[in-house]
Amino acid sequence: MTARIDPFALEVIRNALTSIAEEMSLVVMRSARSPLLREAGDLSSALTDADGNMIAQGRDIPMHLGVMCFTVKEFLKRVPPDRLAPGDVWFLNLPEVGGNHLPDVKAIRPIFIDSELRGFAVSLAHWADIGGAVPGSYVASATDAWQEGLRIPPVRLFTAAGPDREKLDFVLANVRGADEREGDILAQMAATRAADQKLQQLYAEHGQATIEAAVTALHDRAEAQMRAAIADLPAGEYHGEDWLDDDGVEDRRIAVRVRIELKGDEAVFDFSGSDDAARGPINSTPFIASAAAFYAMKALAGPDIQPNGGCYRPMTVITRPGSILEPDITLPVVGGNHETSQRVADAIFRALEPVVPERLTAGGATTSGLLLFGGKRADGAWTTLYETHGGGEGARIDRDGAPVIRVHLSNVMNTPAEIIEAEYPIQIRCQKLRRGSGGAGAHRGGDGLHREYHVLADEMSLTTMFERRIIPPYGLQGGENGAPFHVELVASDGTRRELPGKVNVRLGKGDTVVIESSGGGGYGPPYNGT
């Protein structure tokens, strides 16, 4: 039986836990060295209990936060509690250990109260480079996991005595931009230390019994809220699918399929019908599938539910070994994190269109829209610009879609043009709305973005990794599709060519890369064709 706790104390503790997680993210953004973390905020933070169940999270990136519901649980299977000590900070990035892709590195600090393990602070940060075959570690033609960079099993880089220099130097020797990576590592460590200090204060103020009763109550309340939200949806079995343009290696469409069973206050998401694993780097993990399913249910049925481990109790997510959502660990996954995850969410939304269209948004720019520039500065230091691009939001039953926004599972900000020009040998020649790219409908989809990158260095690498180039954002309830993504390389001699959605190319001085992100789909039949 759940211990009773005063409801006012419960709210105080709930908000205190959430503020700790949010402070972790602020610590990383204010102390990291890479613009990807300082400016774009490609990071997330969470607190878990001693068993690895999430108890609080920052206002960060849904795909990261959903994955971190599993990270500590998988970590504890490899590193049992008796190996942990106060002051430890462990790092890992293996997709099979509660992960997603190699660039998203998790820092895990066990938190001890009165010498007893009471929880964990987790800081996830996207490293701008994790090694591998190309700068930025996105190999569009990769066919195995080792081409994508350094694979880090749980390794303790910090103890109460400070950094373990031998292990830290080993990691830094295998990534580009070692000084910048070390700065980001220290920022993650500092974030978990801040969480440890604040949690110690919270326990001292309220007492162990009250805090643990509050955590139990928060899990139980979130479970009850999610069950009520599921029960409010029409019971039945629903099927949906969405498609990836290609995998970067083979020119074929790849399907993500879901069978949803809503019965009483429980939901089953069965992705067994999804296509087999791809050769190229758009495979994903069961943890990502679960994160996307949780996101979809929270967005549709329970936006006010406190996100924690209790939310997952009424939900069952099934993936098939050997499929694109549960590939062999030897296969590449770098693009699956932000491309295939969005196909999972869209498949769920498409499945539920017949029964709750009034809660849905038409298709949007459900892709990272990633352009990744890599090269060296004049002083020889590596520089990597990892830039994601929002597009048009899909329209809804009651309004037009917003222009140039990241939708669904992502929450990364853009890097301001001023920062790009100060930090990289790149000039932003133009930035404006892509007028008319939203799909027509009773409500129109939002417009995408037009941006131009002019290369000032003698040589740079460019990686593209995006979807919705071939299969555009879909209209809903009779609305029209949005315009697809389009990226073009204008060479210094004026020749132009369209770039695939997943490719590695070399750039020279005077080249310009033009990106036009997709528009959102329209909602409802257009009036007079507009």
Summary of the structure (lengths in Angstrom):
residues: 530
radius of gyration: 22.6
end to end distance: 58.6
largest distance: 73.7
contacts: 2119
relative contact order: 0.12
helix: 30%
strand: 26%
